[in-house]
Amino acid sequence: MTRASSPALLVTQFVLTGLIWGSSFLFMKVALEGSAPGRSRGRGSSWAR
């Protein structure tokens, strides 16, 4: 038999999951802004010639 979760626990899990999921998009945005335009398409590396 499974134990029923309290509403407060469900809300906490939902908020934490949303923060982790949303922060990944923030990290991608920061990483793309910090990289050079040519580097994101594979230019400039020796194996992409």
Sequence and secondary structure as in RCSB ss.txt:
>XXXX:A:sequence
MTRASSPALLVTQFVLTGLIWGSSFLFMKVALEGSAPGRSRGRGSSWAR
>XXXX:A:secstr
      HHHHHHHHHHHHHHHHHHHHHHHHHHHHS TTGGGTTTSGGG 
